[in-house]
């Protein structure tokens, strides 16, 4: 399932969260929570920055994560539903 970075709006697969969790000896939930708050940095990809083109989309994604908390599946579904919006 695809989710998106709340900082740069970059697309990520949730399988990456499981891989990072296994590498770090932690669990999916911990990595997902870190991703929701820090974005790509939580996956070891360095600090990301939004471009002018993705700033609005990243803000909307961040707001969805705030609203839905740890429901990554729900957030992914809502983002997919609103994919037609041009931020």
C-alpha positions in Angstrom: 0.0 0.0 0.0 1.3 3.4 -0.8 1.5 6.3 1.6 2.9 9.7 1.2 5.5 11.8 3.0 3.9 14.6 5.1 6.9 16.8 4.3 7.7 16.3 0.6 4.6 14.4 -0.5 6.9 11.6 -1.9 5.3 8.2 -2.4 6.4 5.4 -0.2 5.3 1.8 0.1 4.4 0.5 3.6 6.6 -2.5 3.0 9.5 -0.1 3.5 8.3 0.5 7.1 8.4 -3.2 7.8 12.0 -3.4 6.4 13.2 -0.4 8.4 11.6 -1.8 11.5 13.3 -5.2 11.1 16.7 -3.5 10.5 16.3 -1.3 13.6 14.9 -4.1 15.8 11.6 -2.2 16.3 8.1 -2.5 15.0 6.0 -1.2 12.1 4.0 1.1 14.4 7.1 2.9 15.7 8.4 3.5 12.2 5.0 4.6 10.9 4.6 7.1 13.8 8.1 8.5 13.1 7.2 8.8 9.4 4.0 10.7 10.2 6.0 13.2 12.2 9.3 13.5 10.3 8.6 12.1 6.8 11.3 10.4 4.8 13.9 11.1 7.5 12.2 8.3 9.5 13.1 5.8 6.8 16.7 6.8 6.8 16.4 8.9 3.6 17.7 12.1 5.1 15.7 15.3 5.7 13.4 16.1 2.8 12.0 19.4 1.7 8.8 20.1 -0.3 9.1 21.7 -3.6 6.8 24.6 -4.6 4.7 22.1 -6.6 4.3 19.7 -3.7 4.0 22.0 -0.7 0.1 22.1 -0.7 -0.1 18.4 -1.2 2.3 17.7 1.6 0.3 20.0 3.9 -2.9 18.2 3.1 -1.2 14.8 3.7 0.1 16.0 7.0 -3.4 17.2 8.0 -4.8 13.8 7.2 -2.2 12.0 9.3 -3.1 14.4 12.2 -6.8 13.6 11.8 -6.5 9.9 11.4 -3.7 9.2 13.8 -2.2 5.7 13.4 -4.7 4.7 10.8 -2.2 4.5 7.9 -4.6 2.4 5.8 -7.4 5.0 6.2 -5.0 7.9 5.3 -3.7 6.0 2.2 -7.3 5.4 1.1 -8.3 9.1 1.6 -5.2 10.3 -0.2 -6.0 8.0 -3.1 -9.6 9.2 -3.1 -8.4 12.8 -3.3 -5.7 12.1 -5.8 -7.6 13.9 -8.5 -7.1 17.2 -6.6 -4.4 19.4 -8.0 -2.7 20.9 -5.0 
